[in-house]
Amino acid sequence: MESLHETPLAESLHIVLAGITNAGKSSLLNNLFQKEVAVVSAVAGTTTDPVTRKMELGKLGPCSITDTAGLDDTGVLARERIAKTKERLESADLVLFVSPGNRQAVSCETELLGWLKDTKIPYIGVLTFASLPLHQSKESFFPAECCVRVDNTAAAADTRDTATNQDTVHRYGAAGSGIDELLAKIEAFSASAIRELTPVEGIVHEGEQVILVTPIDTAAPAGRLILPQVETIRDLLDRNCSALTVKENGLKNLYENLREKPGLIITDSQAFKAVAAAIPYTQPLTSFSILFARKKGDMHYFIKSLAALSSFPAGGKVLVMEACSHHRQDDDIGTVKIPALFRKKVASDAQFFHSRELPEHPEIYDMVIHCAACMITKNAMDAKLSCFKDAGIPVLNYGLFLAWVNGLLPRALEPIPELAEVYRRNRT
């Protein structure tokens, strides 16, 4: 679990190490961190599942760096391991393509290079084993401007202490050659890195007062707020705004006793109905989930997908997707509340399925309803969405669906004028 004083993984820049087995990925990871965070061995396939670690990288700030299994992995679980590697690559902000400089390029390396160019995912080519002669096939394998040669074994030398006649391991006391150059190239990436929107970016004004409605129900984590609430509070404070936090049953009293009414009320989507009933219709209102749909997803596609609710087929299939693991309660939003509301308002015979993984056959579903995606990056969410977009499947976000069910559209989009306009255009 991430502690409250750390930047969440979902808000970090994601750097992924990829390459064939024994290319030196794990050694490179250890050199970047200057300590042993990954097991290094001459045995092929030492890294099986992706291993992620956090670090601060100069101008880039908080980053997560993931070591992955080799693209040429073999064995019983090779297919699953390679699939996990490709999943990480699809959501990466930057890829460190690690290739042994002393060995001939193999087909899966050429395929990865072509895929990176086609998808336009930024990458740095890292040619390892720089102390050995460079193989002819690697001389122009990577463009010169995004290539670094490193000797990432130099900092992990084992020596014998002559005084005690015992082996002494000096690990990562100094970076191997080329590591500093690589770090400089990674930090230079900050100029072109695309940052996610912050929760209330472009929505509130400095000095504005905002009320946050945060129900504490059985799904709320003990002793703390959920991540969207925490991030929104921090964003408001960074913008010199006042954040008043209240449960839904205390909103009416708080609102009526305020001399100056808030510029905006942000609620948990599950409390939309109660909150709307407690305040004037003229009071700007939205939800955390809608803010995060804008931050993490594709609101234009979500809004366009609303039309599918009025033409949902009899007995149609709905896939409810979540981005994180949590213990489901009796009144769970994804497995209980949304299916009940959908069957009441859209189709009484709708079939519901639930998953935290992308389905192998997305085309069998008639609609997808996704959570706020607060625990994953926008790149990861975009990779998910592309799977359904390619199959022509409408996708909604929890918050947008709950706003529609409660008759709060376009009201819940009005605080974000460009989205309210998209809604109106799609209606006509």
Secondary structure as GFF3:
##gff-version 3
##sequence-region A 1 428
A	DSSP	three_ten_helix	9	11	.	.	.	ID=ss1
A	DSSP	beta_strand	13	18	.	.	.	ID=ss2
A	DSSP	alpha_helix	25	33	.	.	.	ID=ss3
A	DSSP	beta_strand	51	57	.	.	.	ID=ss4
A	DSSP	three_ten_helix	58	60	.	.	.	ID=ss5
A	DSSP	beta_strand	61	67	.	.	.	ID=ss6
A	DSSP	alpha_helix	78	90	.	.	.	ID=ss7
A	DSSP	beta_strand	94	100	.	.	.	ID=ss8
A	DSSP	alpha_helix	107	119	.	.	.	ID=ss9
A	DSSP	beta_strand	123	128	.	.	.	ID=ss10
A	DSSP	three_ten_helix	136	138	.	.	.	ID=ss11
A	DSSP	three_ten_helix	144	146	.	.	.	ID=ss12
A	DSSP	beta_strand	147	149	.	.	.	ID=ss13
A	DSSP	beta_strand	156	161	.	.	.	ID=ss14
A	DSSP	beta_strand	166	171	.	.	.	ID=ss15
A	DSSP	alpha_helix	179	188	.	.	.	ID=ss16
A	DSSP	three_ten_helix	189	191	.	.	.	ID=ss17
A	DSSP	beta_strand	209	213	.	.	.	ID=ss18
A	DSSP	alpha_helix	227	238	.	.	.	ID=ss19
A	DSSP	beta_strand	242	246	.	.	.	ID=ss20
A	DSSP	three_ten_helix	248	250	.	.	.	ID=ss21
A	DSSP	alpha_helix	251	256	.	.	.	ID=ss22
A	DSSP	beta_strand	264	267	.	.	.	ID=ss23
A	DSSP	three_ten_helix	269	271	.	.	.	ID=ss24
A	DSSP	alpha_helix	272	278	.	.	.	ID=ss25
A	DSSP	beta_strand	285	287	.	.	.	ID=ss26
A	DSSP	alpha_helix	288	296	.	.	.	ID=ss27
A	DSSP	alpha_helix	299	305	.	.	.	ID=ss28
A	DSSP	three_ten_helix	306	311	.	.	.	ID=ss29
A	DSSP	beta_strand	317	321	.	.	.	ID=ss30
A	DSSP	pi_helix	333	337	.	.	.	ID=ss31
A	DSSP	alpha_helix	338	345	.	.	.	ID=ss32
A	DSSP	beta_strand	351	355	.	.	.	ID=ss33
A	DSSP	three_ten_helix	362	364	.	.	.	ID=ss34
A	DSSP	beta_strand	367	370	.	.	.	ID=ss35
A	DSSP	alpha_helix	378	390	.	.	.	ID=ss36
A	DSSP	beta_strand	395	397	.	.	.	ID=ss37
A	DSSP	alpha_helix	398	405	.	.	.	ID=ss38
A	DSSP	three_ten_helix	411	413	.	.	.	ID=ss39
A	DSSP	alpha_helix	417	427	.	.	.	ID=ss40
###
